[in-house]
Structures are given as structure tokens and as C-alpha cells.
């Protein structure tokens, strides 16, 4: 009986690329293109910027694959390249100060906090996402400083572990946890006006 | 944060605040976790906060991600071919 061809592992493809096999590079791109595109799109929230990041990432992979030593998963290395591509130099210090203030629980003696804690409407997500909520979601996530946005996207959307997110971003695991916590609260606050019942 | 119920909770809202925001879906079965769940079950504020945090994440997860545009793929391979022509026949070692 004829044996079915097996799908080459990442390591096998990378070994072939390092020997100059261009077809193997095409296969590697095909395998990860949606991962890179999706991550870039979720970070940038802009098709043009995502395209730029998509291209830069794979060109960097092509140029730097020789430096990949296989000690981490290839996908972790890939996420690191996308994240670095998307990181902007501009810091938003004011917003970072605000995010740090989220470490304190709100004071419910303050009447304005009651409004902040009002229950959210139960409208199904599918219906909400057809309308202006999409814009609200985009605007809110764009306001996050890059290192917070990357952590939120990796942990909550790409569902990477805290340890892998730390490896990708170069942050410590406690720093990943605090950024994730603050990002969630910030985004929740941004959506609150739209969502409360 | 004060409670909206008359019951005396074992933990206060501020004591569980960090945990609440950090571990939305964590399935930890520890004594602390059971106390936190008991608090949430009786506290309107913490329930509202937890639900809205979960919904925030849920909405972002539901937000559709488009497929890779064919043009982006075509452009990428054109750039890679240029890289190869520039003499970089294989990645640097």
C-alpha cells in the first residue's frame, strides 16, 4: 500500500529552508500566514498597517531564520517578530499612569461608581458587532499603549499562556498579568457607555 | 468597595478585585477560589464587574478577523523573490 505523505514539521521545513529550499519557505508562509495576519490585524486595527506588518514580518523571518535556534517554539519566535514590528516608539505616559490607577478597587461610596458598575445589556454580540460597536472596540483598543495592547491580544485573543506572552514581549510574568488586568479594566470602561443596560 | 447585601462576606470586594480582573475564567479549585466564588455569588457589584469584564473579552474575541488578502500574499512573495535576487539565496546563518 502506498504511504500517505506526512506533513513536515516546522523544524523539518526550517532545516530545508536553511539549505536553500525556497519551496519550503512558501510552505512555512502558507502555514503561518493567517496567524501573522490575524495577530497583526488585531494589533493594528487597520488593514494597511496590518499588510505592512504582515510583509515586514515574513521578510524578517526570511532574513533572520538562520538566527532561530529552535529552543523556543517557532510560533513564539514569529509572534515576537510581529510584536516588534508593531511596537511604536511613542509612549503614552499619561495613559499609563491612568492604567496603573486600575490596581485599586473602585470606591462604591462614590455615587459615580454605581453608574460604572451598572449591569451590561444582554444584546447578543453578533447583533452588536454589526453596528457602531465595532468602531468603539477599534477605538478603545487603539488607545491602549502598545505593550498593553500586545499583552491583551496575545493573552485574551490569541489565548497564549502568560509564560509564552512573557517570552514574546520580554516582560516578566507578573508584568504580563498586571498589564492584562489593567487592559481589561480600561477596555471595559471604554465600552461601558455603549453597553450598560 | 462596600457590599450591596446585608450578608457578611468572608472576603471584601477590594480583596478580590485583583483576582477578579486577572483570572476571568481560571478554573482554580483552591480554598481561596471557593471563598472568592462565594463572595461573587452574593455581591451585585462584583457580579456586574466580572460579567462586564468577561463580555469585554468575549466581544473582542467575536470581532471577525478578515482572511489574508490575496494581494498581500502576492506582494509578499514578490518581495521575497527580490530578496532572493539580491543574492540572499538563503537566510543568514
Interface residues (C-beta under 8 A of the other chain):
Chain A: X17 X18 X19 X20 X22 X25 X26 X29 X33 X34 X37 X38 X41 X42 X47 X51 X54 X55 X58 X59 X62 X63 X64 X65 X66 X67 X102 X103 X104 X105 X106 X107 X108 X109 X117 X118 X119 X120 X125 X126 X128 X129 X133 X134 X137 X141 X152 X156 X157 X177 X180 X181 X184 X185 X187 X188 X191 X192 X195
Chain B: X1 X2 X4 X13 X14 X17 X18 X21 X22 X24 X44 X45 X48 X49 X51 X52 X53 X55 X56 X57 X58 X59 X60 X61 X62 X63 X64 X65 X66 X67 X68 X69 X72 X73 X75 X76 X77 X79 X80 X83 X84 X88 X89 X90 X91 X92 X93
